[in-house]
Amino acid sequence: MKQTVKTPEAFLGVGYTHDRAGLPLEAVRIPVAQPAAGQVLIRVAASSLNPLEYKLAELNFMGRTPPVGLGLDLAGVVVAVGHGVGDVTVGDAVAALADLDGDGGWVASGGGEGGYALAHRFLTARKPPSLSFLDAAALPMCFLSAFAGLHKAVQTGDTVYVPGGGGGVGHLAVQMAARALGARMVVSSGSTPQSIALARQSGAQHVFDYKHDDIAADIARLTDGRGVDLVFDATYSEQGFVESAKTVRRGGSWIVLGVGPGRTTRLAETHSPVDAILAERGAERVDVNLLRYFSEPGTLDGEARALLRQGMDLAMEWAEQGLVVPHIGRTIDSAVDAINAGLQSLKSGHGVVGKVAVIVDRDLALGTSPGAP
Ligand SMILES: NC(=O)c1ccc[n+]([C@@H]2O[C@H](COP(=O)([O-])OP(=O)(O)OC[C@H]3O[C@@H](n4cnc5c(N)ncnc54)[C@H](OP(=O)(O)O)[C@@H]3O)[C@@H](O)[C@H]2O)c1
């Protein structure tokens, strides 16, 4: 007989309550739906912040009408499974990325009711007992972004440049290239002593200051004038894109996360010289975008699902092995004010190194509940 756990009809989450641009988020009532075929329902222990959560209003809520609950990175315990999910069961400790066009699992006040969120099975992985809920919840969005950009692109012995190796995606990308995928040399950059230190700790042999150094010249010097085999740029910086494009070798790859040069504001398209710089070098531009899978459902085909599922499984495996380990620069309780303050820091680019973890259910996240370390 199928196990069931009693769940409330709704909980008080955090998100957008009506059509308005950006922060602050507010308390929002989120219905707890039962999982459809291929989905699991998770009682959320921990989450983390992602820039997408302050950008979602600008993205027209990915086609939804508010209320929209946020907290898309999830770690917690499965409380119900939908039809066709046989290999994850009620009581399993998991990490997951909530469906990007569904609701997340933050709660408006950490002391009260629990947060619940649905995730597709292919975006859910079993959490190893040695990995904390907080670490597991820091991985899904940023790890999958780095994985989608790098896993097929990096060949053993490659030289790789990851600008912004102190960022959420960047520090995992540096570790992935250097420790899991066999790059020979990883170069990175940052603008503060803390982010530069994190890029270095993550495995970058050379880390430059993008506000003061001429990184293209430094990389040319390090590579006997050739440039790196590939760049993975997840910085969403127009100026940064131009600089990082100049570091790719002839015939190399420039991989960009998101909508790419000339479109980072979403509101207006601007001219970008990046394609011309790449063409001059005969370098390939590769666009990687997780959001596209959800805003254009046709792109979420069997291959994309398999890639995301493999990515979620490897996120857990590599974290357990100590190869790709999230750096939690700050931990906050899930509460409206704390989340708004955290997202504001992320948006301003000041005061966040690595990831901001969110404790959604203190007992579950830090206690001795199933799967806790
Ligand atoms: N579409 C998608 O699939 C997708 C998925 C995930 C994330 N994203 C987007 O990717 C971006 C990064 O996400 P995140 O979580 O890593 O954000 P984050 O933690 O805020 O990191 C941003 C990083 O960019 C660095 N940076 C900014 N300007 C730079 C420049 N000119 N040169 C080099 N580095 C620069 C910052 O370095 P310092 O702090 O040292 O200044 C920081 O390390 C966000 O815009 C996010 O929305 C898109």
The ligand as a Tripos MOL2 file, in Angstrom:
@<TRIPOS>MOLECULE
LIG
   48    52     1     0     0
SMALL
NO_CHARGES

@<TRIPOS>ATOM
      1 N1         19.2520   31.4160  -17.5870 N.am      1 LIG1
      2 C1         19.7690   30.5130  -16.8120 C.2       1 LIG1
      3 O1         19.7420   29.3260  -17.1220 O.2       1 LIG1
      4 C2         20.4320   30.9060  -15.5390 C.ar      1 LIG1
      5 C3         20.6070   29.9600  -14.5170 C.ar      1 LIG1
      6 C4         21.2630   30.3570  -13.3380 C.ar      1 LIG1
      7 C5         21.7210   31.6710  -13.2150 C.ar      1 LIG1
      8 N2         21.4960   32.5550  -14.2310 N.ar      1 LIG1
      9 C6         21.9920   33.9480  -14.1210 C.3       1 LIG1
     10 O2         23.4190   33.8850  -14.0620 O.3       1 LIG1
     11 C7         23.8970   34.9930  -13.2990 C.3       1 LIG1
     12 C8         24.8570   34.4910  -12.2240 C.3       1 LIG1
     13 O3         24.1370   33.8040  -11.2220 O.3       1 LIG1
     14 P1         24.8270   33.5730   -9.8040 P.3       1 LIG1
     15 O4         23.8620   32.8340   -8.9580 O.co2     1 LIG1
     16 O5         26.1900   33.0310  -10.0070 O.co2     1 LIG1
     17 O6         24.9530   35.1080   -9.3080 O.3       1 LIG1
     18 P2         25.9550   35.7450   -8.2550 P.3       1 LIG1
     19 O7         26.1850   34.7970   -7.1400 O.co2     1 LIG1
     20 O8         25.4070   37.0960   -7.9840 O.co2     1 LIG1
     21 O9         27.3510   35.8740   -9.0260 O.3       1 LIG1
     22 C9         27.6480   36.8560   -9.9680 C.3       1 LIG1
     23 C10        29.1630   36.8220  -10.1920 C.3       1 LIG1
     24 O10        29.4910   37.5950  -11.3380 O.3       1 LIG1
     25 C11        30.7190   38.2240  -11.0770 C.3       1 LIG1
     26 N3         30.8620   39.3420  -12.0010 N.ar      1 LIG1
     27 C12        30.0290   40.3950  -12.1890 C.ar      1 LIG1
     28 N4         30.5200   41.1790  -13.1680 N.ar      1 LIG1
     29 C13        31.6540   40.5950  -13.6240 C.ar      1 LIG1
     30 C14        32.6180   40.9240  -14.6080 C.ar      1 LIG1
     31 N5         32.5060   42.0460  -15.3510 N.pl3     1 LIG1
     32 N6         33.6660   40.0860  -14.8070 N.ar      1 LIG1
     33 C15        33.8090   38.9710  -14.0750 C.ar      1 LIG1
     34 N7         32.9330   38.6030  -13.0980 N.ar      1 LIG1
     35 C16        31.8770   39.4150  -12.8910 C.ar      1 LIG1
     36 C17        30.6560   38.6160   -9.6240 C.3       1 LIG1
     37 O11        31.9730   38.8020   -9.0960 O.3       1 LIG1
     38 P3         32.3090   39.7130   -7.7750 P.3       1 LIG1
     39 O12        31.2490   39.3930   -6.7510 O.co2     1 LIG1
     40 O13        33.6590   39.3060   -7.3780 O.co2     1 LIG1
     41 O14        32.2160   41.1540   -8.2480 O.co2     1 LIG1
     42 C18        29.9750   37.3650   -9.0390 C.3       1 LIG1
     43 O15        30.9600   36.4010   -8.7220 O.3       1 LIG1
     44 C19        22.6610   35.7020  -12.7400 C.3       1 LIG1
     45 O16        22.3870   36.8260  -13.5560 O.3       1 LIG1
     46 C20        21.5610   34.6540  -12.8720 C.3       1 LIG1
     47 O17        20.2750   35.2490  -13.0000 O.3       1 LIG1
     48 C21        20.8720   32.2030  -15.3810 C.ar      1 LIG1
@<TRIPOS>BOND
     1     1     2 1
     2     2     3 2
     3     2     4 1
     4     4     5 ar
     5     4    48 ar
     6     5     6 ar
     7     6     7 ar
     8     7     8 ar
     9     8     9 1
    10     8    48 ar
    11     9    10 1
    12     9    46 1
    13    10    11 1
    14    11    12 1
    15    11    44 1
    16    12    13 1
    17    13    14 1
    18    14    15 2
    19    14    16 1
    20    14    17 1
    21    17    18 1
    22    18    19 2
    23    18    20 1
    24    18    21 1
    25    21    22 1
    26    22    23 1
    27    23    24 1
    28    23    42 1
    29    24    25 1
    30    25    26 1
    31    25    36 1
    32    26    27 ar
    33    26    35 ar
    34    27    28 ar
    35    28    29 ar
    36    29    30 ar
    37    29    35 ar
    38    30    31 1
    39    30    32 ar
    40    32    33 ar
    41    33    34 ar
    42    34    35 ar
    43    36    37 1
    44    36    42 1
    45    37    38 1
    46    38    39 2
    47    38    40 1
    48    38    41 1
    49    42    43 1
    50    44    45 1
    51    44    46 1
    52    46    47 1
@<TRIPOS>SUBSTRUCTURE
     1 LIG1         1 GROUP 0 **** ****
